[in-house]
Amino acid sequence: MKKKLLSLLLIAISTSVFSQDYGNFSGGFESNSQWLQDDEGLNILAPDEQFRANNYFMLNYNLGKFTAGIQYESYLPTALLGYAPNIDGNGISTYFLNFKHESLDITGGYFYEQFGSGLILRFWEDRQLGINNALKGVKVKFSPTDFIFLTAVYGEQRDGFDTSEGVIQGADAIIDLGQVFNTDDLFIDVGGSYVARYQDNLGSNTLPSTVNAYSGRIDFLYKNFSAAFEAVHKEPDALVNEGVITNNEELYKGSALLLNLGYSQRGLGINAALRRIENFSFYADRYAEGNQYNQQLINYIPSLTKQHDYMLSNIYVYNPQARLVLQDFQKQAGEMGTQIDVFYTFEKETFFGGKYGTKLDFNFSYWSGLDAVYDVENNGYKSEFLGDGDRYFREVTLEIRKRLSEKLSGIYTYSNVIIDKGITDGSPLGFEDITANIGVIEHTYRLGSGKSFRLELQHLWTEQDRKNWAAALFEYNFSPRLGLYIADSWNYGGEDEIHYYNFGGSYTKGRTRFAVNYGRQRGGLICVGGVCRFVPENTGFSMNIAVTF
């Protein structure tokens, strides 16, 4: 298949030469590397493979209605810490050929796609998280009218440099009712999706070879108001824990509900999200369920909590709990919760706005397990649609952004967090809570001609876990292209006092960016966009090079 697509790419290039229309190339190169060191202060020894690197080279070629692309990846001598074991070696990882003409769009090879919010299907890439679950197969998009949009996909999901045992097929349809009724202020989209995974059941009389999932959704926008609702149902499937089928191959259905509400006007924005998930982890290979590397995931369930930018605010972060677990040591059926964001701007020349205005951001999020009764002995459970399940996470955050003068601006943040300790370290849930208060002060001073410096002061108070933390960061930008920083997170108050220090810088010239860092990495969850991976503690040098063309 690779040779065929490469041949098609060469034919397309050759054709462009004879037609004197050479088309255009685009792409990029990214290299992320580590040189790990022993650290007596953290009591860790560097692994045998001290040098590690993740490298990506992408090249796309467009000629008229055709676009072809290829991506080469290298993880030599081995991948960065915390990445899946099967992300190893080097080779051509993805390739595609696309044809687009008016309302028809066809792709063969590897591709990315999302149905609705992603609750039922999302194929995507995030290199920082080590996720690339592109589908290898065929995708067809077609719009028979200007208000109907159809998508169909079929193939196997990428798994390292291989593909999944399961075969995935799906279809999605959207109808733009706003176009149908030709309204000016009212916009309504309705959509529906179907996704199926086929996997050989190896002759089992109970395991289904095909598991289907269905969803329906509606998006609504009227003047200042918006709303979106999505519901998903997954047919019964077995439960798997660490690659082993549990609960005597009993089958359990799954579901997911998501409601988003919004209101906006000048100076005010309100967003609210409510979500209920019950036994809704969906994998291309049922035996991959619950793997910590997010490999072979078909659907997308990010944490709906505030995304923080600060060192200490990212210690106690929430990781969604979508699985059904029926074991003596752990009983859970999913999660339910909400997130509310309120943005308000005090106008200039008012009491709270002052000379330059003031921006407030208030965030509240609460997530709990489902209220359920479990019968582990008989492999059964019963959940309530609404109820009072065990609290997993609660956070209240207030952020104030204030420009103090023409050159000086500040950001002031306070967070109160309560989190189940099992969320942070992967232990069973429901045994211990951690309560933390976090304060952050950030000031940026602009010196002119692209020069500036930024200072962060942070503190985290808690009586549990590793006790208190203090942190500081100083960053100096010599120009928009060159910047240096030094940072330290100090864990004190417990048995040990540890400094997680870092210093480094970055330089950008044209389409090339180079960054280097030396220091200690605090172990724990690293989250991007509400999706997390675990990283062990380590010390060493890191380097990043990124080039686009």
Beta strands, then each sheet from edge to edge (+ up, - down):
strand 1: 24-36
strand 2: 51-63
strand 3: 66-75
strand 4: 89-101
strand 5: 104-111
strand 6: 113-115
strand 7: 121-123
strand 8: 125-126
strand 9: 131-132
strand 10: 135-145
strand 11: 148-159
strand 12: 162-176
strand 13: 186-198
strand 14: 210-222
strand 15: 225-238
strand 16: 240-241
strand 17: 244-245
strand 18: 251-265
strand 19: 268-278
strand 20: 325-327
strand 21: 330-332
strand 22: 334-346
strand 23: 358-368
strand 24: 372-375
strand 25: 380-383
strand 26: 391-403
strand 27: 408-420
strand 28: 433-448
strand 29: 451-461
strand 30: 469-477
strand 31: 482-491
strand 32: 498-509
strand 33: 512-521
strand 34: 524-528
strand 35: 531-535
strand 36: 538-548
sheet 1: 1+ 2- 3+ 4- 5+ 10- 11+ 12- 13+ 14- 15+ 18- 19+ 22- 23+ 26- 27+ 28- 29+ 30- 31+ 32- 33+ 36- 1+
sheet 2: 6+ 7-
sheet 3: 8+ 9-
sheet 4: 16+ 17-
sheet 5: 20+ 21-
sheet 6: 24+ 25-
sheet 7: 34+ 35-
end
